[in-house]
Amino acid sequence: MHYRNGREAKNGDKIVQLNGGKIVSFGWLVDATPGNDYCNGSIVEPGTAGTACMCDCLHVDDVAEILAEKGLEKRPEGK
C-alpha cells in the first residue's frame, strides 16, 4: 500500500485525503490491507470515519515537508 507520492502506507499513520488538489479529509489510517492502493482502509477523523484511497492520500509528515519547501511552515512575523 502506498500513498500518492509513493510513501508506504501503514495503519495508524496520520493522513490527509485530497480531491482535485484540495484537502477534503484528515485523520488516521485504519483497516488498510496490503496489496491495494484503491479504496483500501478507512480514515478515522475526530468524531467520524470514511473510506480512504491511498492514491488520494498523503502522510502528514510529507505535507509538512511540502509546506517547508514553499516557506510556509512558519507564521509570518508580527502576526
C-alpha positions as CSV (number, residue, x, y, z in Angstrom):
1,M,0.0,0.0,0.0
2,H,1.4,3.4,-1.0
3,Y,0.2,7.0,-0.9
4,R,0.0,9.2,-3.9
5,N,3.7,10.2,-3.6
6,G,4.9,6.6,-3.3
7,R,5.4,6.6,0.5
8,E,4.5,3.2,2.1
9,A,1.1,3.4,3.9
10,K,0.8,1.9,7.4
11,N,-2.3,1.6,9.7
12,G,-2.1,4.3,12.3
13,D,-0.5,6.9,10.0
14,K,-1.8,10.5,10.3
15,I,-3.0,11.3,6.8
16,V,-4.8,13.9,4.6
17,Q,-7.1,13.0,1.7
18,L,-7.0,15.0,-1.5
19,N,-9.6,15.7,-4.1
20,G,-8.6,18.0,-7.0
21,G,-5.5,19.2,-5.1
22,K,-7.6,20.3,-2.1
23,I,-7.6,18.6,1.3
24,V,-11.0,17.1,1.9
25,S,-10.4,14.9,5.0
26,F,-7.8,14.3,7.6
27,G,-7.3,11.7,10.3
28,W,-5.7,8.3,11.0
29,L,-5.5,5.4,8.6
30,V,-7.1,2.2,9.9
31,D,-8.2,-1.2,8.5
32,A,-5.9,-1.0,5.4
33,T,-4.9,-4.3,3.9
34,P,-1.6,-4.7,1.9
35,G,-1.8,-5.1,-1.9
36,N,-4.3,-2.4,-2.8
37,D,-4.0,1.3,-3.2
38,Y,-7.6,2.0,-4.1
39,C,-10.5,2.3,-1.5
40,N,-8.5,0.3,0.9
41,G,-8.9,1.3,4.5
42,S,-10.6,4.0,6.4
43,I,-9.8,7.4,7.7
44,V,-10.8,7.9,11.3
45,E,-11.4,11.7,11.7
46,P,-12.2,13.3,15.1
47,G,-15.7,12.0,15.6
48,T,-16.2,10.3,12.2
49,A,-14.8,7.7,9.8
50,G,-14.6,7.5,6.0
51,T,-13.2,5.3,3.1
52,A,-9.6,6.0,2.1
53,C,-8.0,5.5,-1.3
54,M,-4.2,5.5,-0.7
55,C,-3.7,7.1,-4.1
56,D,-5.7,10.1,-2.9
57,C,-3.8,10.5,0.4
58,L,-0.5,11.9,1.7
59,H,1.2,11.3,5.1
60,V,1.1,14.5,7.2
61,D,4.9,14.5,7.5
62,D,5.1,14.8,3.7
63,V,2.6,17.7,3.7
64,A,4.7,19.4,6.4
65,E,7.8,18.9,4.1
66,I,6.0,20.4,1.1
67,L,4.9,23.4,3.2
68,A,8.6,23.9,4.4
69,E,9.8,23.8,0.8
70,K,7.4,26.6,0.0
71,G,8.5,28.6,3.1
72,L,5.0,28.2,4.7
73,E,6.0,26.2,7.8
74,K,6.3,29.3,10.0
75,R,3.9,32.0,10.9
76,P,4.7,35.4,9.4
77,E,6.5,37.9,11.7
78,G,4.2,40.3,13.5
79,K,1.2,38.0,13.2
